[in-house]
Amino acid sequence: MTAPITLYTHPMSRGRVARWMLEETGLPYATEILDYGTTMKAPAYRAINPMGKVPAIRHGDTVVTENAAIAMYLADLVPEKQLAPPAGAPARGPYYRWISFMAPLEQLMIAKATNAPLPEPKMAGFGTEADLLDTLEGALKGRDHLAGGHFTAADLLVAAYVGWYLQFKLLQPRPEFVRFADLHAQRPAAQRAKAIDDELAAKLQTAG
């Protein structure tokens, strides 16, 4: 893999998830910090992501946005790291399932964050709050890994988003949620990524 990778992010954004994934790969990458409302919405960045949102990565001429897609794309660049089950392996199904499960979780959490009325279950991608949280709890109960017997990008995405929403007190602090998020937050790559973004956030706060 010779093409350069650039991460477009802000230290107080979901770009923290993409950085954690990059740190897990061990691949070299550059970082471009964008500011909300200015450089993030400027034409130069909209040429990369027309939505004007972070994170995004550029790998050579390839642009990938959305944390789930970024995580899966990066995992496939380093098969030796086993961050994704091999194609056709039984674990590939749950790998896709639990990465994709973060989409309905996000829908629910954003609705709660904005105090929006929850839609009727048949209209909501997450069904009911109870069903979603019970399903997630059941998947995590007594397990350290969601797709096979070792850490994958599925564990990273779920731990990152569960930890994020626990931090903001939007997600019920069920013991299995807390355990799973805390377990994977201790990984060396997670700690490196956190230190990088915490330092960047502190610099931005000082500059502001």
GROMACS elastic network, one bead per residue, 0.5 to 0.9 nm:
[ bonds ]
;  ai    aj funct       b0    kb
    1     4     6  0.82940   500
    1    27     6  0.87506   500
    1    77     6  0.75668   500
    1    78     6  0.88962   500
    2    60     6  0.86403   500
    3    59     6  0.61219   500
    3    61     6  0.85170   500
    4    28     6  0.76155   500
    4    29     6  0.65929   500
    4    30     6  0.79084   500
    4    58     6  0.78743   500
    4    59     6  0.57194   500
    4    60     6  0.57122   500
    5    27     6  0.82589   500
    5    28     6  0.70843   500
    5    30     6  0.63175   500
    5    31     6  0.86617   500
    5    57     6  0.67052   500
    5    58     6  0.55408   500
    5    60     6  0.67073   500
    6    29     6  0.54712   500
    6    31     6  0.56021   500
    6    32     6  0.70158   500
    6    56     6  0.82864   500
    6    57     6  0.54550   500
    6    58     6  0.51817   500
    6    59     6  0.66545   500
    6    60     6  0.87216   500
    7    15     6  0.82648   500
    7    18     6  0.78771   500
    7    19     6  0.75258   500
    7    22     6  0.87371   500
    7    29     6  0.69629   500
    7    30     6  0.61392   500
    7    32     6  0.60873   500
    7    33     6  0.83233   500
    7    55     6  0.70933   500
    7    56     6  0.60578   500
    7    58     6  0.67848   500
    8    15     6  0.76532   500
    8    30     6  0.87057   500
    8    31     6  0.60758   500
    8    33     6  0.60580   500
    8    34     6  0.68806   500
    8    45     6  0.88079   500
    8    54     6  0.62806   500
    8    55     6  0.54988   500
    8    56     6  0.51932   500
    8    57     6  0.60066   500
    8    58     6  0.81490   500
    9    12     6  0.85628   500
    9    13     6  0.71939   500
    9    14     6  0.80749   500
    9    15     6  0.50631   500
    9    16     6  0.78372   500
    9    18     6  0.85766   500
    9    19     6  0.85913   500
    9    31     6  0.73167   500
    9    32     6  0.63899   500
    9    33     6  0.52325   500
    9    34     6  0.60013   500
    9    35     6  0.86295   500
    9    40     6  0.88928   500
    9    53     6  0.84999   500
    9    54     6  0.52158   500
    9    56     6  0.69989   500
    9    57     6  0.87720   500
   10    13     6  0.55238   500
   10    14     6  0.80729   500
   10    15     6  0.62300   500
   10    16     6  0.79435   500
   10    32     6  0.82920   500
   10    33     6  0.53520   500
   10    34     6  0.57242   500
   10    35     6  0.67930   500
   10    36     6  0.81607   500
   10    54     6  0.70885   500
   10    55     6  0.76930   500
   10   197     6  0.81836   500
   10   200     6  0.85061   500
   10   201     6  0.81861   500
   11    14     6  0.82079   500
   11    15     6  0.67822   500
   11    16     6  0.64436   500
   11    33     6  0.77706   500
   11   196     6  0.84187   500
   11   198     6  0.69636   500
   11   199     6  0.85948   500
   11   200     6  0.61627   500
   11   201     6  0.54297   500
   11   204     6  0.88662   500
   12    15     6  0.76199   500
   12    16     6  0.74445   500
   12   197     6  0.77095   500
   12   198     6  0.85477   500
   12   201     6  0.67265   500
   13    16     6  0.62393   500
   13    17     6  0.85159   500
   13    54     6  0.72946   500
   13    55     6  0.77834   500
   14    17     6  0.56245   500
   14    18     6  0.73168   500
   14    54     6  0.71683   500
   14    55     6  0.65742   500
   14    67     6  0.76238   500
   14   161     6  0.88891   500
   14   164     6  0.89917   500
   15    18     6  0.50966   500
   15    19     6  0.62509   500
   15    20     6  0.86432   500
   15    54     6  0.61236   500
   15    56     6  0.78402   500
   15    67     6  0.77437   500
   16    19     6  0.50961   500
   16    20     6  0.62098   500
   16    21     6  0.87029   500
   16    55     6  0.83083   500
   16   160     6  0.87102   500
   16   193     6  0.70934   500
   16   194     6  0.73052   500
   16   197     6  0.69351   500
   17    20     6  0.51496   500
   17    21     6  0.63776   500
   17    22     6  0.87331   500
   17    55     6  0.86126   500
   17    67     6  0.68384   500
   17    71     6  0.85338   500
   17   156     6  0.80420   500
   17   157     6  0.72681   500
   17   160     6  0.64273   500
   17   161     6  0.82742   500
   17   190     6  0.88993   500
   17   193     6  0.85416   500
   18    21     6  0.50711   500
   18    22     6  0.62069   500
   18    23     6  0.86491   500
   18    55     6  0.68438   500
   18    56     6  0.81427   500
   18    57     6  0.84552   500
   18    66     6  0.88535   500
   18    67     6  0.60263   500
   18    68     6  0.88214   500
   18    70     6  0.67322   500
   18    71     6  0.67739   500
   19    23     6  0.61254   500
   19    24     6  0.85862   500
   19    55     6  0.89918   500
   19   190     6  0.85698   500
   19   193     6  0.58575   500
   19   194     6  0.85324   500
   19   196     6  0.89254   500
   19   197     6  0.84950   500
   20    23     6  0.50927   500
   20    24     6  0.62892   500
   20    25     6  0.88804   500
   20   156     6  0.81073   500
   20   160     6  0.89031   500
   20   189     6  0.61488   500
   20   190     6  0.52901   500
   20   191     6  0.83039   500
   20   192     6  0.77762   500
   20   193     6  0.50966   500
   20   194     6  0.76227   500
   21    24     6  0.50311   500
   21    25     6  0.64765   500
   21    26     6  0.89878   500
   21    70     6  0.82450   500
   21    71     6  0.60813   500
   21    74     6  0.74315   500
   21    75     6  0.81250   500
   21   153     6  0.74491   500
   21   156     6  0.74389   500
   21   157     6  0.87577   500
   21   189     6  0.79191   500
   21   190     6  0.81796   500
   21   193     6  0.86157   500
   22    25     6  0.52138   500
   22    26     6  0.65966   500
   22    27     6  0.66305   500
   22    28     6  0.82173   500
   22    29     6  0.77713   500
   22    71     6  0.81976   500
   22    74     6  0.72015   500
   22    75     6  0.89804   500
   22   189     6  0.84630   500
   22   193     6  0.85252   500
   23    26     6  0.53305   500
   23    27     6  0.72139   500
   23    28     6  0.86411   500
   23   188     6  0.87759   500
   23   189     6  0.51375   500
   23   190     6  0.73787   500
   23   192     6  0.72833   500
   23   193     6  0.65066   500
   24    27     6  0.82035   500
   24    75     6  0.88393   500
   24    81     6  0.83043   500
   24    83     6  0.82943   500
   24   188     6  0.84417   500
   24   189     6  0.52980   500
   24   190     6  0.77314   500
   25    28     6  0.87607   500
   25    74     6  0.71361   500
   25    75     6  0.70545   500
   25    77     6  0.82088   500
   25    78     6  0.64591   500
   25    81     6  0.69233   500
   25    83     6  0.80787   500
   25   189     6  0.87687   500
   26    78     6  0.87258   500
   26    81     6  0.89871   500
   26   189     6  0.86723   500
   27    78     6  0.84495   500
   33    39     6  0.87833   500
   33    40     6  0.88565   500
   33   200     6  0.89091   500
   34    38     6  0.78038   500
   34    39     6  0.54033   500
   34    40     6  0.52381   500
   34    41     6  0.89169   500
   34    45     6  0.86639   500
   34    54     6  0.81970   500
   35    38     6  0.56815   500
   35    39     6  0.53884   500
   35    40     6  0.55323   500
   35    41     6  0.84750   500
   36    39     6  0.69242   500
   36    40     6  0.55207   500
   36    41     6  0.73874   500
   36    52     6  0.89371   500
   36    53     6  0.84677   500
   37    40     6  0.60096   500
   37    41     6  0.57081   500
   37    42     6  0.82816   500
   37    52     6  0.87770   500
   38    41     6  0.54052   500
   38    42     6  0.60887   500
   39    43     6  0.82120   500
   39    44     6  0.78994   500
   39    45     6  0.69292   500
   39    52     6  0.86675   500
   40    43     6  0.86472   500
   40    44     6  0.86731   500
   40    45     6  0.61087   500
   40    46     6  0.75301   500
   40    52     6  0.52936   500
   40    53     6  0.63968   500
   40    54     6  0.76633   500
   41    44     6  0.83312   500
   41    45     6  0.66702   500
   41    46     6  0.63504   500
   41    50     6  0.85153   500
   41    51     6  0.80144   500
   41    53     6  0.77071   500
   42    45     6  0.56679   500
   42    46     6  0.61680   500
   42    47     6  0.87473   500
   42    52     6  0.76245   500
   43    47     6  0.60927   500
   43    48     6  0.88436   500
   43    50     6  0.85075   500
   43    52     6  0.88141   500
   44    47     6  0.54789   500
   44    48     6  0.72609   500
   45    48     6  0.51437   500
   45    49     6  0.62039   500
   45    50     6  0.75068   500
   45    52     6  0.66420   500
   45    53     6  0.88434   500
   46    51     6  0.65651   500
   46    52     6  0.53384   500
   46    53     6  0.85163   500
   47    50     6  0.59538   500
   47    52     6  0.88533   500
   48    51     6  0.89255   500
   48    52     6  0.83362   500
   48    56     6  0.79217   500
   48    57     6  0.88676   500
   48    58     6  0.81598   500
   48    63     6  0.68503   500
   48    64     6  0.88924   500
   48    65     6  0.89662   500
   49    52     6  0.55826   500
   49    53     6  0.68077   500
   49    54     6  0.81127   500
   49    56     6  0.72256   500
   49    63     6  0.81991   500
   49    64     6  0.86520   500
   49    65     6  0.72115   500
   50    53     6  0.80118   500
   51    54     6  0.87676   500
   53    56     6  0.79093   500
   53    65     6  0.87609   500
   54    57     6  0.89907   500
   54    65     6  0.76031   500
   54    66     6  0.80127   500
   55    64     6  0.88556   500
   55    65     6  0.63212   500
   55    66     6  0.67194   500
   55    67     6  0.70736   500
   55    70     6  0.87351   500
   56    63     6  0.70324   500
   56    64     6  0.57091   500
   56    66     6  0.68588   500
   56    67     6  0.80308   500
   56    70     6  0.75620   500
   57    62     6  0.81739   500
   57    63     6  0.57310   500
   57    64     6  0.53812   500
   57    65     6  0.65416   500
   57    70     6  0.72348   500
   58    61     6  0.67192   500
   58    62     6  0.55791   500
   58    64     6  0.64771   500
   58    65     6  0.89002   500
   59    62     6  0.50693   500
   59    63     6  0.63515   500
   59    64     6  0.81264   500
   60    63     6  0.80665   500
   64    67     6  0.87533   500
   64    69     6  0.67852   500
   64    70     6  0.58973   500
   64    73     6  0.79330   500
   65    68     6  0.84514   500
   65    69     6  0.65962   500
   65    70     6  0.62315   500
   66    69     6  0.54743   500
   66    70     6  0.61073   500
   66    71     6  0.86391   500
   67    71     6  0.59592   500
   67    72     6  0.85465   500
   67   157     6  0.79756   500
   68    71     6  0.52440   500
   68    72     6  0.63021   500
   68    73     6  0.85441   500
   68    99     6  0.63381   500
   68   100     6  0.72725   500
   68   102     6  0.83255   500
   68   103     6  0.89301   500
   68   153     6  0.87100   500
   68   154     6  0.88167   500
   68   157     6  0.71942   500
   69    72     6  0.52489   500
   69    73     6  0.59456   500
   69    74     6  0.84914   500
   70    73     6  0.51175   500
   70    74     6  0.60530   500
   70    75     6  0.84586   500
   71    74     6  0.53048   500
   71    75     6  0.60589   500
   71    76     6  0.87175   500
   71   153     6  0.61422   500
   71   154     6  0.84964   500
   71   156     6  0.85709   500
   71   157     6  0.78218   500
   72    75     6  0.50960   500
   72    76     6  0.63583   500
   72    77     6  0.89231   500
   72    83     6  0.85324   500
   72    84     6  0.74058   500
   72    96     6  0.89522   500
   72    99     6  0.88011   500
   72   153     6  0.68474   500
   72   154     6  0.86893   500
   73    76     6  0.54133   500
   73    77     6  0.67258   500
   74    77     6  0.51448   500
   74    78     6  0.70011   500
   74    83     6  0.87274   500
   75    78     6  0.56719   500
   75    79     6  0.66891   500
   75    81     6  0.78149   500
   75    82     6  0.76006   500
   75    83     6  0.52049   500
   75    84     6  0.57590   500
   75   152     6  0.82398   500
   75   153     6  0.68940   500
   76    79     6  0.56439   500
   76    82     6  0.87340   500
   76    83     6  0.77205   500
   76    84     6  0.68145   500
   77    80     6  0.88479   500
   78    81     6  0.56219   500
   78    82     6  0.74179   500
   78    83     6  0.76551   500
   78    84     6  0.89913   500
   79    82     6  0.53195   500
   79    83     6  0.69526   500
   79    84     6  0.72227   500
   79    85     6  0.86577   500
   79    86     6  0.80698   500
   80    83     6  0.81650   500
   81    84     6  0.82185   500
   81   152     6  0.89664   500
   82    85     6  0.64481   500
   82    86     6  0.80036   500
   82   150     6  0.82872   500
   82   151     6  0.79265   500
   82   152     6  0.68375   500
   83   150     6  0.85412   500
   83   151     6  0.65906   500
   83   153     6  0.54535   500
   83   154     6  0.83708   500
   84    87     6  0.85195   500
   84    91     6  0.88043   500
   84    92     6  0.75568   500
   84    95     6  0.73727   500
   84   147     6  0.84451   500
   84   151     6  0.86137   500
   84   152     6  0.54579   500
   84   153     6  0.63125   500
   84   154     6  0.80086   500
   85    88     6  0.82942   500
   85    89     6  0.63538   500
   85    90     6  0.82414   500
   85    91     6  0.59580   500
   85    92     6  0.54260   500
   85    95     6  0.73636   500
   85   147     6  0.74241   500
   85   148     6  0.74917   500
   85   152     6  0.75967   500
   86    89     6  0.54639   500
   86    90     6  0.87891   500
   86    91     6  0.81073   500
   86    92     6  0.69030   500
   87    90     6  0.87484   500
   87    92     6  0.65542   500
   88    91     6  0.82742   500
   88    92     6  0.65707   500
   88    93     6  0.86789   500
   89    92     6  0.54609   500
   89    93     6  0.80293   500
   90    93     6  0.62500   500
   90    94     6  0.80346   500
   90   147     6  0.86639   500
   90   148     6  0.83055   500
   91    94     6  0.56463   500
   91    95     6  0.61380   500
   91    96     6  0.88437   500
   91   146     6  0.85019   500
   91   148     6  0.53520   500
   92    96     6  0.63115   500
   92    97     6  0.85374   500
   92   147     6  0.69782   500
   92   148     6  0.85135   500
   93    96     6  0.54241   500
   93    97     6  0.61017   500
   93    98     6  0.87870   500
   93   147     6  0.78998   500
   94    98     6  0.59498   500
   94    99     6  0.82905   500
   94   146     6  0.67698   500
   94   147     6  0.53971   500
   94   148     6  0.84483   500
   94   154     6  0.83373   500
   95    98     6  0.57680   500
   95    99     6  0.63213   500
   95   100     6  0.86070   500
   95   146     6  0.69557   500
   95   147     6  0.50527   500
   95   148     6  0.83846   500
   95   152     6  0.78497   500
   95   153     6  0.77893   500
   95   154     6  0.55239   500
   95   155     6  0.85733   500
   96    99     6  0.53467   500
   96   100     6  0.60352   500
   96   101     6  0.84690   500
   96   147     6  0.87647   500
   96   154     6  0.74747   500
   97   100     6  0.52512   500
   97   101     6  0.60416   500
   97   154     6  0.84960   500
   98   102     6  0.68716   500
   98   136     6  0.88292   500
   98   139     6  0.88678   500
   98   146     6  0.73819   500
   98   147     6  0.84011   500
   98   154     6  0.60217   500
   98   155     6  0.82224   500
   98   157     6  0.83532   500
   98   158     6  0.71875   500
   99   102     6  0.58712   500
   99   103     6  0.81455   500
   99   153     6  0.77192   500
   99   154     6  0.50990   500
   99   155     6  0.81560   500
   99   156     6  0.88663   500
   99   157     6  0.62661   500
   99   158     6  0.68826   500
  100   103     6  0.57999   500
  100   104     6  0.80462   500
  100   154     6  0.88705   500
  101   104     6  0.58892   500
  101   105     6  0.65524   500
  101   106     6  0.88306   500
  101   126     6  0.89359   500
  101   136     6  0.85911   500
  101   158     6  0.83775   500
  102   106     6  0.59836   500
  102   107     6  0.85991   500
  102   157     6  0.75446   500
  102   158     6  0.67759   500
  102   161     6  0.73245   500
  102   162     6  0.89023   500
  103   106     6  0.51633   500
  103   107     6  0.63595   500
  103   108     6  0.88467   500
  103   125     6  0.83706   500
  103   126     6  0.84246   500
  104   108     6  0.62858   500
  104   109     6  0.86027   500
  104   124     6  0.83561   500
  104   125     6  0.55721   500
  104   127     6  0.84647   500
  104   132     6  0.80773   500
  105   108     6  0.52434   500
  105   109     6  0.61580   500
  105   110     6  0.86196   500
  105   125     6  0.89255   500
  105   126     6  0.67439   500
  105   129     6  0.89845   500
  105   132     6  0.73745   500
  105   133     6  0.84308   500
  105   161     6  0.85580   500
  105   162     6  0.88704   500
  106   109     6  0.50210   500
  106   110     6  0.59604   500
  106   111     6  0.83914   500
  106   126     6  0.89502   500
  106   161     6  0.82392   500
  107   110     6  0.54069   500
  107   111     6  0.62359   500
  107   112     6  0.87317   500
  107   124     6  0.83616   500
  107   125     6  0.74005   500
  107   126     6  0.70558   500
  108   111     6  0.51845   500
  108   112     6  0.63003   500
  108   113     6  0.86760   500
  108   118     6  0.79045   500
  108   124     6  0.86247   500
  108   125     6  0.85577   500
  108   126     6  0.66139   500
  108   128     6  0.88033   500
  108   129     6  0.71095   500
  108   132     6  0.88187   500
  109   112     6  0.50540   500
  109   113     6  0.60388   500
  109   114     6  0.86565   500
  109   165     6  0.73521   500
  109   170     6  0.62892   500
  109   171     6  0.72672   500
  110   114     6  0.61575   500
  110   115     6  0.83727   500
  110   116     6  0.83333   500
  110   170     6  0.87711   500
  111   114     6  0.54114   500
  111   115     6  0.60310   500
  111   116     6  0.50615   500
  111   117     6  0.71437   500
  111   118     6  0.66227   500
  112   116     6  0.63150   500
  112   117     6  0.81210   500
  112   118     6  0.79468   500
  112   170     6  0.67985   500
  113   116     6  0.77376   500
  113   168     6  0.89086   500
  113   170     6  0.67902   500
  114   117     6  0.89170   500
  115   118     6  0.85919   500
  116   119     6  0.87478   500
  118   121     6  0.82707   500
  118   124     6  0.79422   500
  118   128     6  0.86130   500
  118   129     6  0.88334   500
  119   122     6  0.81529   500
  119   123     6  0.62631   500
  119   124     6  0.57247   500
  119   127     6  0.87483   500
  119   128     6  0.88905   500
  120   123     6  0.53429   500
  120   124     6  0.61991   500
  120   127     6  0.77965   500
  120   128     6  0.81218   500
  121   124     6  0.50890   500
  121   125     6  0.78233   500
  121   126     6  0.74194   500
  121   128     6  0.53924   500
  121   129     6  0.88252   500
  122   125     6  0.79489   500
  122   127     6  0.63360   500
  122   128     6  0.87496   500
  123   126     6  0.87158   500
  123   127     6  0.74609   500
  124   127     6  0.51832   500
  124   128     6  0.76383   500
  125   128     6  0.88296   500
  126   129     6  0.70395   500
  126   131     6  0.80935   500
  126   132     6  0.61694   500
  127   130     6  0.85885   500
  127   131     6  0.68629   500
  127   132     6  0.69359   500
  128   131     6  0.52741   500
  128   132     6  0.62488   500
  128   133     6  0.86733   500
  129   132     6  0.52505   500
  129   133     6  0.61525   500
  129   134     6  0.84281   500
  130   133     6  0.53311   500
  130   134     6  0.59029   500
  130   135     6  0.83806   500
  131   134     6  0.51934   500
  131   135     6  0.59866   500
  131   136     6  0.85886   500
  132   135     6  0.51858   500
  132   136     6  0.62529   500
  132   137     6  0.85875   500
  133   136     6  0.51235   500
  133   137     6  0.60000   500
  133   138     6  0.84569   500
  133   171     6  0.87248   500
  133   172     6  0.84197   500
  134   137     6  0.50356   500
  134   138     6  0.60300   500
  134   139     6  0.86249   500
  135   138     6  0.51174   500
  135   139     6  0.63171   500
  135   140     6  0.88447   500
  136   139     6  0.51283   500
  136   140     6  0.63841   500
  136   141     6  0.86172   500
  136   177     6  0.83823   500
  137   140     6  0.52330   500
  137   141     6  0.59167   500
  137   174     6  0.78552   500
  137   175     6  0.88980   500
  137   176     6  0.62990   500
  137   177     6  0.68260   500
  138   141     6  0.52745   500
  138   142     6  0.87334   500
  138   176     6  0.87405   500
  139   142     6  0.84876   500
  139   143     6  0.76028   500
  139   146     6  0.73085   500
  140   143     6  0.53383   500
  140   144     6  0.72085   500
  140   145     6  0.79428   500
  140   146     6  0.73224   500
  140   176     6  0.62324   500
  140   177     6  0.73409   500
  140   180     6  0.70450   500
  141   144     6  0.84910   500
  141   176     6  0.58617   500
  141   177     6  0.86573   500
  141   180     6  0.88417   500
  142   176     6  0.78379   500
  143   146     6  0.70903   500
  143   180     6  0.82030   500
  144   149     6  0.83128   500
  144   150     6  0.80704   500
  144   151     6  0.80815   500
  144   155     6  0.81436   500
  144   180     6  0.67259   500
  144   183     6  0.79111   500
  144   184     6  0.85662   500
  145   148     6  0.65171   500
  145   149     6  0.61870   500
  145   150     6  0.59348   500
  145   151     6  0.58985   500
  145   152     6  0.75801   500
  145   154     6  0.82360   500
  145   155     6  0.60735   500
  145   180     6  0.88858   500
  146   149     6  0.79767   500
  146   150     6  0.83963   500
  146   151     6  0.80864   500
  146   152     6  0.79907   500
  146   154     6  0.66638   500
  146   155     6  0.61192   500
  147   150     6  0.75190   500
  147   151     6  0.79012   500
  147   152     6  0.69882   500
  147   154     6  0.69846   500
  147   155     6  0.78295   500
  148   151     6  0.79776   500
  148   152     6  0.83046   500
  151   154     6  0.79086   500
  151   155     6  0.61638   500
  151   156     6  0.77836   500
  151   184     6  0.87312   500
  152   155     6  0.54586   500
  152   156     6  0.66181   500
  152   157     6  0.89764   500
  153   157     6  0.61243   500
  153   158     6  0.85342   500
  154   157     6  0.53121   500
  154   158     6  0.61809   500
  154   159     6  0.84132   500
  155   158     6  0.53030   500
  155   159     6  0.58391   500
  155   160     6  0.82663   500
  155   180     6  0.86214   500
  155   181     6  0.89998   500
  155   184     6  0.76368   500
  156   159     6  0.52577   500
  156   160     6  0.58780   500
  156   161     6  0.85274   500
  156   181     6  0.88821   500
  156   184     6  0.71305   500
  156   185     6  0.86812   500
  156   190     6  0.89072   500
  157   160     6  0.51729   500
  157   161     6  0.61389   500
  157   162     6  0.83820   500
  158   161     6  0.53775   500
  158   162     6  0.58662   500
  158   163     6  0.82412   500
  158   180     6  0.85686   500
  158   181     6  0.77716   500
  159   162     6  0.52264   500
  159   163     6  0.58206   500
  159   164     6  0.83590   500
  159   177     6  0.81981   500
  159   180     6  0.61836   500
  159   182     6  0.77540   500
  159   183     6  0.82899   500
  159   184     6  0.63872   500
  159   185     6  0.73482   500
  160   163     6  0.51898   500
  160   164     6  0.60253   500
  160   165     6  0.87389   500
  160   181     6  0.67026   500
  160   184     6  0.83258   500
  160   185     6  0.76947   500
  161   165     6  0.61982   500
  161   166     6  0.84141   500
  161   181     6  0.83790   500
  162   165     6  0.53828   500
  162   166     6  0.60511   500
  162   167     6  0.85436   500
  162   171     6  0.74367   500
  162   177     6  0.66061   500
  162   178     6  0.79608   500
  162   180     6  0.83791   500
  162   181     6  0.62367   500
  163   166     6  0.50634   500
  163   167     6  0.60791   500
  163   168     6  0.87670   500
  163   171     6  0.88888   500
  163   177     6  0.78660   500
  163   178     6  0.72963   500
  163   180     6  0.85636   500
  163   181     6  0.51592   500
  163   182     6  0.74672   500
  163   185     6  0.82876   500
  164   167     6  0.52019   500
  164   168     6  0.65910   500
  164   169     6  0.88052   500
  164   170     6  0.89613   500
  164   171     6  0.88824   500
  164   181     6  0.88794   500
  165   168     6  0.50778   500
  165   169     6  0.60833   500
  165   170     6  0.53305   500
  165   171     6  0.53581   500
  165   172     6  0.87424   500
  166   170     6  0.61111   500
  166   171     6  0.50997   500
  166   172     6  0.70153   500
  166   173     6  0.63052   500
  166   177     6  0.82415   500
  166   178     6  0.76640   500
  166   181     6  0.89026   500
  167   170     6  0.77879   500
  167   171     6  0.83585   500
  168   171     6  0.77408   500
  169   172     6  0.71299   500
  169   173     6  0.78580   500
  170   173     6  0.88730   500
  171   174     6  0.83650   500
  171   177     6  0.87873   500
  172   177     6  0.82419   500
  173   176     6  0.82172   500
  173   177     6  0.63701   500
  173   178     6  0.61568   500
  174   177     6  0.53377   500
  174   178     6  0.64041   500
  174   179     6  0.86957   500
  175   178     6  0.52012   500
  175   179     6  0.60042   500
  175   180     6  0.85580   500
  176   179     6  0.50495   500
  176   180     6  0.60193   500
  176   181     6  0.84711   500
  177   180     6  0.54120   500
  177   181     6  0.61796   500
  177   182     6  0.84927   500
  178   181     6  0.53462   500
  178   182     6  0.59663   500
  178   183     6  0.83968   500
  179   182     6  0.52598   500
  179   183     6  0.59403   500
  179   184     6  0.87893   500
  180   183     6  0.51721   500
  180   184     6  0.65202   500
  180   185     6  0.85522   500
  181   184     6  0.56769   500
  181   185     6  0.60484   500
  181   186     6  0.89156   500
  182   185     6  0.50567   500
  182   186     6  0.65835   500
  183   186     6  0.57697   500
  183   187     6  0.76356   500
  184   187     6  0.54547   500
  184   190     6  0.74988   500
  185   188     6  0.83340   500
  185   189     6  0.87014   500
  185   190     6  0.55896   500
  185   191     6  0.68620   500
  186   189     6  0.83327   500
  186   190     6  0.64848   500
  186   191     6  0.63219   500
  187   190     6  0.51925   500
  187   191     6  0.62644   500
  187   192     6  0.86984   500
  188   191     6  0.50720   500
  188   192     6  0.61356   500
  188   193     6  0.85981   500
  189   192     6  0.50647   500
  189   193     6  0.61119   500
  189   194     6  0.85124   500
  190   193     6  0.51752   500
  190   194     6  0.60979   500
  190   195     6  0.86022   500
  191   194     6  0.50978   500
  191   195     6  0.61349   500
  191   196     6  0.86602   500
  192   195     6  0.51762   500
  192   196     6  0.62722   500
  192   197     6  0.87572   500
  193   196     6  0.51978   500
  193   197     6  0.62802   500
  193   198     6  0.84733   500
  194   197     6  0.52701   500
  194   198     6  0.58572   500
  194   199     6  0.84430   500
  195   198     6  0.51113   500
  195   199     6  0.60903   500
  195   200     6  0.85850   500
  196   199     6  0.53255   500
  196   200     6  0.63044   500
  196   201     6  0.87078   500
  197   201     6  0.59890   500
  197   202     6  0.84776   500
  198   201     6  0.50777   500
  198   202     6  0.61595   500
  198   203     6  0.86720   500
  199   202     6  0.51366   500
  199   203     6  0.62876   500
  199   204     6  0.87247   500
  200   203     6  0.51154   500
  200   204     6  0.62340   500
  200   205     6  0.86185   500
  201   204     6  0.51323   500
  201   205     6  0.61325   500
  201   206     6  0.86047   500
  202   205     6  0.50840   500
  202   206     6  0.61676   500
  202   207     6  0.85716   500
  203   206     6  0.51071   500
  203   207     6  0.60700   500
  203   208     6  0.85043   500
  204   207     6  0.50294   500
  204   208     6  0.60305   500
  205   208     6  0.50864   500
